[in-house]
Amino acid sequence: MKLLICEWNAFMQKDFEATLTEHHIAFKGISYNFVDVKNDDYFKWHLTQFLHEDHYDAVFSFNFIPLVASVCQKENILYLAWSYDNPLDVENVEEYLGYSTNRVFLFDKVQYEGYKSLG
């Protein structure tokens, strides 16, 4: 397995990468400072280039990033998002959550139940 990790200095980033290394899971990290997590043509182009330059089994990020979800849906690659310490705080997030390529892991049971009830 090989992951492309979208880094943004998350609290658990270094521990996560150490665990991947310990378990012999290959990964490459790309860093980006988002101004708008829903609309950034340069980031979409940049992420698409990374996906075309190498083979990845999935893209991973801490918290859910709609731009990443959009690119992964277009490129038909699995997107893993782990929301470990805060609920999804993205306006109209429902428009992105339903993509077939998403696997979103939420810590907040109430939020999970709410999104689950939407389908």
N, C-alpha and C positions, 0 to 999 in steps of 0.2 A: 504494500500500500504506500502511496505517496500523496501527501497533502500539500496544498498551497495555503499558507496561513496569512490572513490579512491582519497585520499587526497595528495596534494603535496604543501601545503602552498600557495594556490592561494589567490589573493587579496580579493575575495568575499567569501571565505570559511566559515568564522564564521557567516557572515550575512545569507548565504544560510542555514546553519544548524539551526540558530535561526528561520528562516522563516518556515522551515520544522517542527520544534518543535511547533511553534505557530499554525500551521495548523494540528497538530496531525498526522503527517506523520512519521512513524517509519523509522529509519535509523541506520546503523552502518558504521563507518569510518575505512578504513585501510590506513595506511601511507606507502609510499615507495619512496626511492630516486632512480629515474631511471638513469642508465648510458646510456642505449640504449632503446628508446621507441618502438623499433621494434623487438628486440631480447634479451630475458632474460628468460631462462628456469626456474630459481628459482621463478621469479615473476609469470610466467604462472602457475606453480605448486601451489604457495601460493594462488593466486586468485581462482583457481579451488577448492582448499580445502575449502575456505570460502563459495563458492557457494554450495558445497555439505553438509556443516555443518548446514545450515539454509535455510529457504525459502526467496528468494528475488524476487520482481516483476521486478526489473531492477537494472542495475549498472549505476552509474553516475560519470562523471568527468568534471571538467573545462578543456577546450581544448580537442582535440581529441588525444587519445593515442592508436596507432595501436595494442599494446599488449593486451590492454583491449578489443578492438574490436575483436581480434582473439579468445580470450578465450570465450567471449560472443557468438560468432558465433558457436564455437564448442559445447558450453553448451546450445545453443538455448535459451538464455536469452536476453532481451532487453538491449541495451546499449545506454544511453543518454549522449551526449557530447555537452557542451555549450562553444563555442568559443566566448567569450565576448569582447576581447580586442586585439586579434591579428589573422591574417589569419593563416590558417593551414600551418605550416612550417615543413613538414615532407617529406623527399624524397620518391617519388613513393607512395604518400598517396592514389592515385586513386585505388591502388590494394586492399586497406582496406575499402574504403568508400562505396563500393557497397554491403557490407554484408546486408542481409535481416534483421538482428537484430539491425542495427544501426539507430539511429535518431540523426542526427548532426545538431545543430543550429548554424548558422554562422551570425556574425554581418556585414560582408563585402559583400555587394550586388554584386559587380563585381565578387568576388570569387564564391559566390553562383551561379550566372548565368553561370560561366565557368564550374563548376562541374555539374550543371543541364543539360547543353548541351551535356555532355558526357554520360548521361543516369544514 
